[in-house]
Amino acid sequence: MNPIMFKNILCPIDRSPSSLQSFDRAIDIARWQGARLHLLEVIESVASPGGVGSKRAGVLNEARVALEKDLRQMLVSRRASDVKVEIVMREGNVVREILAQASDSRADLLVIGSHGRGGVQRLVLGSVAEKVLRQATCPVLTIRRGVSRPRRNRSPFKTILCATDLSAAGNNAVAFAKRLARAAAARLIVMSAVEWPFGVPVTSGPIAELQEVLETNARKALALQLPKPRAGQPAAKAVVVHGNASAAIVKLARARSADLIVMGVSGRGAVDVVLLGSTTHHVIRRGEWPVLTVPPGTR
């Protein structure tokens, strides 16, 4: 029996194109897993002049009613009657309210678009989406505008590429990707990039031997993490490449027709900011694949 990965899925939405794409993906995953979908719209707080509190409260209530009506119509148009949906409206700081709702709804997956409405990029990577990625305690699936949506009746994932640097965070992502691949009956590719700090790799001599040792050790480490073969499950593969990590991930994802990239994040400190500003950030920015980031401690 395939494991259930997600029971509660949170999807913040602001009706921008990328937000609507994340909404569609969240519906697909909720349907596949039989999960409850918590649909969140945050009304951003604006300081009110004195003496207009009751008037503002009335305006906010009207906004909530109108927004909920719109969201209900969107659910009908997407034929999502078979999905358990809860619509939530919150007021306040967008990032804070998304994280608070993730906690309140016990979300085990957060699906978010990486661009916001009107070209303002309210959910742009570097602001809301990046802060959510750094601070969320559950996996975050980031959908950038333009990512194509697969047309499948069952699992939304066919080929999963998991990139690891063989750190604790990377290995945690591999463990999660293995469970997800099993649940989706998807092909799993686990990869690691050996970044050579001295420029173009050489083909002979001591430096070439050192490079070969590094790549051999990486292959052995990846092989130990591959899942055991299972009947009816595509065989998992380990791939070691050399060069810039983000470029290697993009190249391999395209070559192997991946429809999901899984990556680990190390935490909320300075190191994590660097990671999100480099490899993870660049892969998401390419916008060709959904990227699932897995925080420490995810089971």
N, C-alpha and C positions, 0 to 999 in steps of 0.2 A: 504494500500500500504506500503510495507516495505521500510524503509529509506535507502538512499544512504549514505554509510559511507565514501567511498574513491573516489576521483576524479583524484588525481595525486599520483602515487606510485613511489618512488625512490628505486632502487635496485643497490647498488654498487657491482661490480663483479670483481674478479681477476682470474677466471677460476680454483680456488681450488675446491675440492669436496664439501665442505660446502657452498662455494659461488655459485656453480652450483645448489645446493639444494635450496638455498634461491631464486635463479633465477626462478626455477620451481614453487615455492610457489607464488612468485610475479606474474607470468603469470596466475596462477590459480585464484588469488584474483582479478587481473585486468580484467580477462575474466568475472568473476562472477559479478563484480560491473560495468562493462563497463567503467573502468577507463583508463587513459593514463599511460603507464609504461615508466618511464624515466630510462634508463639503463646507468649506469655510470662506466667508467673505469678511474682510476686516474694513470697518469704516474708520479711517484715520482721524484721530483726535485733533481738533483745532481749538485754540484758546478762544473763549467766548467773552465778549465785553460784559461788564457788570449789568445785571438786571434783565438779561435775556435768557436765563437758564431754562425756564419753562418753554419758551418759544423754540429754543434749540432742541430740547427734548422731543417736542412735537415733530420737528423736522427730521430728527434722527429716526423716530418711530415710523414716519412715512417712508423714509429711505429704506428701512428694514423690510417693510411690507412690500415695497416695489421690487427690491432686490430678491426677496424670497420668491415672489411671483415669477420673476425672470428665470431664476434658477430652476424652478419647477417646470417651466416651459422647456428649458434646455434639456431636462431629463426626459421629458415626453418625446422631444424631437429626436433624441438619441436612442429611443426604445429601450430605456433602462428600467422598465417596470420590474424586471426580475432581480434587480440589484437592491439590496437593503441600503437606503440612503438616509442620512441625518443631515439637515441643513442647519448650520450654525452661523450666527452673526455676532461679531465682537467689535468693540470700539476701543481704539488705543493705538499704540505703536505697532506697526505691522509685524516686525520680527518677534517682539515680545509676545504678541497675541497668538502668532502661529505656534511658537514653542509652548505657550501655556495650554493651547488647545490640544497639542500633541500629547501633553501629559494628561490632560483631563479625559481625553478619549482613549487613552492607553494605546496610542498608535504604534504599530510595529512596522509601518512604512509611511513615509511622507513623500508625496509626489508633487513636484513644483516646477513651474515654467521659469525659464531664465531671462525672459524679457517681460516688460510691463506694458501697460496700455499707452496709446497716444504718442509713442516714440520717446516718452519720458523714461522708460525702462525701470518702472517701479520694482519689478522683480528681476532686475538685471544682475548678472553675476558681478560681484564687486560691491553690491549693496545688500539687498534683502536675501537673495538666494545664497550668496556666499556666507553671510552671517548665519543663516539657517544651517548650511552645511557644516560650519564650524561648531555650532552649539547643539545641534540635535543629538539626542541620545538613541535615536532609532535610525535605520538606514534611510537615505534620502535618494529618490530617483529624480534626476534633473532632466527635463525635456526642453531642449532649445528649439526655437521656432524653425520650422522647416524639416524637422525629423519626421520621416515617413512612418505611418502606422501600419503594422502588418494586418493582413486579413486572414485571421485564423479562427476556427470555431472553438478550439480548446486552449492550449497553452499559448501565451503571447510571446514566448521566447523559443527560438529554435537553435541558435548558436550563441553561447555565452563566452565572452573573452574576459578572463580575470587577470589583471596585471598586478604583479607583486615585486617589491624590491627585497623580498625575503626578510623584512623586518617583522616585528611582532604585529604591527598594524596590517602589513601586507599579507601575512599568513592568516590573520583573522578574516580578511576578505576572502582568501582562498577557501577557508572552511565554510563560510557563508555561501560562496558561489557553488560549492559542491552540493550543498543541500538544495539550493535553488535549481540547479541543473537536474538533480534527481526528481524534484517535484514537477518540473516542466518537461521531463524526458528530453532534455536538450543536450546538444553536444557541448562539451566543456573544453576550452582551450586555456591552459594556465601558462602565462608567459612572464619572463623576466628579461630586462635589458641590462647588459653589462656596459656601463658607460666608461669608456676609456679616456682617462684624463690627459693623455699626452698627445692628443690629436689623432691623425689617421692611423689605424692599426697597421702594424708591420707584419711581414710574412715570415721572417726568420730571425734567429738570434735569441738572446735571453728575454728580451721584452715580449717577443712573440710567444715564447714558452710560458711566461707569466700570464699573458692574456688567455692562453689555452687552459691553464690551470683554473683561472677565474671562471671561465665558461663551463669547464667540466664540473667544478664544484656547484655552480648554479644548476646545471642539469640534474645532478644527483639530488640536490635539495628539492627541486621541483618534482622529481620522480617520486620522492617519498610522500609528497602531498597529494598525488593523484588518487582518486577514488578507485576502489577495486572494481573490476568489470562486473556488471550486473546484466542479467538477461533482459532484453528489451531496451537497454540503455545504450546510447551511442558511446563508443570508447572515448575516454578523455585523452588529451594530448598535452605534452609539455613542450614549450618552444623557448629557446634562449637565443637572443639576438644581441648585437653590440651596436652602440650608438646612443643618440639622444632618446631618452625614455618616451617622451610624449610623441615624438615623430615615429618611433618604432611601434607604439601602441596603435596609432592611427593607421599606419601602413599595414600592420597585421590584421586589424579589424576589417579593413577594406578587402584584403586578399582572401580572408576566410569568411566573408559575408556575415560578420557578427551582427546581431541585432540588439545586443546589450553589452556594455562594458562595466565590469565591477572593479572597484578600487577601494583601498583602505584609506582612512584618515586617522592620524595619530593622536588627536586630542584637540584641546582648545588653546594651547600655548603658542609660543612664537614659531616653533617648528611646524606646527600645523598651518599657520599662516603662510609660511614659505611653500609648503606642499601645495596648498590651494592656489598660490600665486604662480606655480610653475606647472608641474605635470598634470595634476587634476584640472586645474584651470584651463590649460591649453587644450586638453582633450575635450572638455565640455564646450569650449569656444568653437571647436571645429564644427559642432552642431550636426554631425551626421548620425550619431547614435545616442540613445538614452544612456546616461551614466549613473550607475548606482554606487553611492559612496557608503561604506560600512564603518561606523564608529567603533571604538574599543568596547569590548564587553558584549557585543551583539551575539546572541545565541541563535 
